[in-house]
Structures are given as structure tokens and as C-alpha cells.
Amino acid sequence: MMGTDTRRVEVGNRPHPHELTDGLTIGRVARLTGVSAKAIRYYEDIGLLPRPAREANRYRRYNWADVNRLILLRRIRLLGVPLSAAKPLLAGAHDARCADVRDELLALVDERLAAVDREIAELRALRGAVERYQHALADCRPDERELFRSCLDMRCIVPADDLVVAGGEEEPCEESRDACCL
């Protein structure tokens, strides 16, 4: 899972009028969006952000649409949406109406929420299995004199449903639970 980025984004802090006509530098775009210059260049390379215009000195110059796209991309990434799922939304965002982008974003967020619910259910099931194993280990009473290297009875370490003998069948459990039979 990715970490939470706590940098503040200057959303709504519109650039100076000359920046709208002359373009924004990559540093200014990074400050406005909270997306690093390195990430902005990466997003250009993979096609999530169109290649910006270049000045005679080859410096990138961005427009406000690029800023909006990066703010949207940053939000999508903070929600844990994969870049592959974000690409169709971002590709059509430039000429789309805000309401259409919102509708597509809502569908993407709905899908992400469903995925998070599935992940939570899987984690709850895993937690239950780990807790059962913890209890089984706590209840197990191995022979305290036997060294691990010579231990033939692994029922304290591996639950009975995971034990397989050489013949490929589960080893029958004849001892009581207190005697290390899981």
C-alpha cells in the first residue's frame, strides 16, 4: 500500500496572468499540484500527460489544463487506483466537460471502493486464519526435551490440515489436542 502524501497542494491558487500565456514551468506545476517534477516527466513518458510545448531553450511549458490533469491524477493515485485504470479518464479529460469527467471519476471511485471492500474481506479472512493458528500454537504442548532438528512430529508448527505424509495423504491425528495434535 502506498504512503499518504502530506504535502499541501495549491489548488485554486491560480497562476499569474503572464503564466497562462507564457506557460508554467515544471517547478511551478509541481508546486501547484503536489506532483514531483520527476513524476510529471514520467507521466509524460507513459502518455498520461501530453508532451508540453518547449521554449527555444528546450524548457517545458505547461498550461492550466495540464495542472488540472495532474491534480486529478494525484487524487486518483492517492485513492490507490492503478495508472492503467486512470489512463482512459485522463486521455479524454482535455476536451471533456467537467461534469463528464466527474461522472467517469465517480465510476472509477466506485470500482476502487468495491476493490477495497474485497481486500478488506480477504484481510479479515487472513486475520481469522492467523488468529486460529496463534491459538493452535498456544495450545500445543510439544515434548520439551526434543530438539527441533530431530523433531518428527510437526503438528505443533503445521496445522493438521496442512500436514502431508510421504504418501501424499494427511497424517491421522490420534493424540489429544494437549499432546500437540492440531
C-alpha positions as CSV (number, residue, x, y, z in Angstrom):
1,M,0.0,0.0,0.0
2,M,1.4,3.4,-0.8
3,G,2.0,6.1,1.9
4,T,0.0,9.2,2.3
5,D,1.5,12.3,0.8
6,T,1.0,15.1,3.3
7,R,2.3,18.0,1.1
8,R,-0.3,20.7,0.5
9,V,-1.5,21.3,-3.0
10,E,-2.0,24.9,-4.1
11,V,-5.3,24.0,-5.7
12,G,-7.2,27.2,-6.5
13,N,-4.1,29.3,-6.3
14,R,-4.3,30.4,-9.9
15,P,-1.1,31.4,-11.7
16,H,-0.2,34.9,-12.5
17,P,-1.8,36.0,-15.9
18,H,1.5,36.0,-17.7
19,E,2.0,32.3,-16.7
20,L,-1.3,31.5,-18.5
21,T,0.0,32.9,-21.8
22,D,3.7,32.1,-21.4
23,G,3.2,28.8,-19.7
24,L,4.1,27.3,-16.4
25,T,7.5,25.8,-15.6
26,I,7.7,22.2,-14.4
27,G,8.7,23.5,-10.9
28,R,5.6,25.8,-10.7
29,V,3.4,22.9,-11.9
30,A,5.0,20.6,-9.2
31,R,4.2,23.2,-6.5
32,L,0.7,23.8,-7.7
33,T,-0.2,20.1,-7.9
34,G,1.9,18.3,-5.3
35,V,3.3,16.1,-8.0
36,S,7.1,16.0,-8.2
37,A,8.9,17.1,-11.4
38,K,10.3,13.6,-11.8
39,A,6.8,12.1,-11.6
40,I,5.5,14.7,-14.1
41,R,8.2,13.7,-16.6
42,Y,7.3,10.0,-16.0
43,Y,3.6,10.7,-16.6
44,E,4.6,12.4,-19.9
45,D,6.7,9.4,-20.9
46,I,3.9,6.9,-20.3
47,G,1.3,9.0,-22.0
48,L,-0.8,10.1,-19.0
49,L,0.2,13.7,-19.6
50,P,0.7,15.2,-23.1
51,R,4.1,16.4,-24.1
52,P,4.3,20.1,-23.2
53,A,5.3,22.9,-25.5
54,R,9.0,23.7,-25.4
55,E,10.7,27.1,-25.4
56,A,13.8,27.8,-27.5
57,N,15.9,26.8,-24.5
58,R,14.0,23.4,-24.5
59,Y,12.4,24.1,-21.2
60,R,8.9,22.6,-20.8
61,R,6.0,25.0,-20.6
62,Y,2.7,23.7,-19.2
63,N,-0.8,25.2,-19.3
64,W,-3.6,25.2,-16.8
65,A,-5.2,22.1,-18.4
66,D,-2.0,20.2,-17.5
67,V,-2.3,21.4,-13.9
68,N,-5.9,20.2,-13.7
69,R,-5.0,16.8,-15.2
70,L,-2.2,16.4,-12.7
71,I,-4.4,17.4,-9.8
72,L,-6.9,14.8,-10.9
73,L,-4.1,12.2,-11.4
74,R,-2.7,12.9,-7.9
75,R,-6.2,12.4,-6.4
76,I,-6.7,9.2,-8.3
77,R,-3.3,7.8,-7.2
78,L,-4.0,8.8,-3.5
79,L,-7.1,6.6,-3.8
80,G,-4.9,3.7,-4.9
81,V,-6.3,3.5,-8.4
82,P,-3.7,1.9,-10.8
83,L,-2.3,4.1,-13.5
84,S,-3.7,1.8,-16.2
85,A,-7.3,2.4,-14.9
86,A,-6.6,6.2,-14.8
87,K,-5.3,6.5,-18.3
88,P,-8.7,6.4,-20.2
89,L,-10.1,9.0,-17.9
90,L,-7.1,11.3,-18.3
91,A,-6.8,10.8,-22.1
92,G,-10.3,12.1,-22.6
93,A,-10.2,14.8,-19.9
94,H,-8.7,17.6,-22.0
95,D,-11.7,18.3,-24.2
96,A,-14.4,16.8,-21.9
97,R,-16.9,18.7,-19.8
98,C,-16.2,18.9,-16.1
99,A,-19.5,17.0,-15.4
100,D,-18.4,14.2,-17.7
101,V,-15.0,13.9,-16.0
102,R,-16.8,13.8,-12.7
103,D,-19.1,11.0,-13.9
104,E,-16.2,9.0,-15.1
105,L,-14.3,9.6,-12.0
106,L,-17.3,8.6,-9.9
107,A,-17.4,5.3,-11.8
108,L,-13.7,4.8,-11.2
109,V,-14.0,5.5,-7.5
110,D,-17.0,3.1,-7.3
111,E,-14.8,0.4,-8.8
112,R,-12.0,1.2,-6.4
113,L,-14.3,1.2,-3.4
114,A,-15.6,-2.3,-4.4
115,A,-11.9,-3.5,-4.7
116,V,-11.2,-2.1,-1.2
117,D,-14.2,-3.9,0.2
118,R,-12.9,-7.2,-1.4
119,E,-9.4,-6.5,0.0
120,I,-10.9,-5.9,3.5
121,A,-12.8,-9.2,3.3
122,E,-9.7,-11.0,2.3
123,L,-7.7,-9.4,5.1
124,R,-10.4,-10.3,7.6
125,A,-10.3,-13.9,6.5
126,L,-6.5,-13.9,6.7
127,R,-6.7,-12.4,10.2
128,G,-9.1,-15.2,11.3
129,A,-6.7,-17.8,9.9
130,V,-3.7,-16.3,11.6
131,E,-5.6,-16.0,14.9
132,R,-6.7,-19.6,14.7
133,Y,-3.1,-20.6,14.1
134,Q,-2.0,-18.5,17.0
135,H,-4.4,-20.3,19.3
136,A,-3.4,-23.7,18.0
137,L,0.3,-22.8,18.7
138,A,-0.5,-21.6,22.2
139,D,-2.5,-24.8,22.9
140,C,0.2,-27.1,21.5
141,R,2.4,-28.9,24.1
142,P,5.5,-30.3,22.4
143,D,8.0,-32.6,24.1
144,E,10.3,-30.1,25.8
145,R,13.3,-32.4,25.6
146,E,13.2,-33.0,21.9
147,L,15.4,-30.8,19.6
148,F,13.9,-29.2,16.6
149,R,16.4,-30.9,14.2
150,S,15.2,-34.3,15.2
151,C,11.5,-33.5,15.6
152,L,9.4,-35.8,13.5
153,D,6.0,-34.6,14.9
154,M,5.5,-31.2,13.2
155,R,1.8,-30.9,14.3
156,C,2.7,-28.1,16.6
157,I,4.1,-26.0,13.8
158,V,1.9,-27.0,10.9
159,P,-1.8,-27.4,11.4
160,A,-3.2,-30.9,10.7
161,D,-4.9,-29.7,7.5
162,D,-1.5,-28.6,6.2
163,L,0.3,-31.9,7.1
164,V,1.1,-34.2,4.2
165,V,3.0,-37.5,4.7
166,A,5.2,-39.1,2.1
167,G,2.3,-40.9,0.5
168,G,0.5,-37.6,-0.1
169,E,-2.2,-38.2,2.5
170,E,-2.9,-36.3,5.7
171,E,-1.4,-37.8,8.8
172,P,-4.1,-39.1,11.1
173,C,-4.3,-37.4,14.5
174,E,-4.6,-39.9,17.3
175,E,-3.3,-37.8,20.2
176,S,-5.3,-35.3,22.3
177,R,-5.0,-31.6,21.5
178,D,-2.9,-31.1,24.6
179,A,-0.4,-33.6,23.2
180,C,0.3,-31.4,20.2
181,C,-2.4,-32.6,17.8
182,L,-3.6,-29.7,15.7
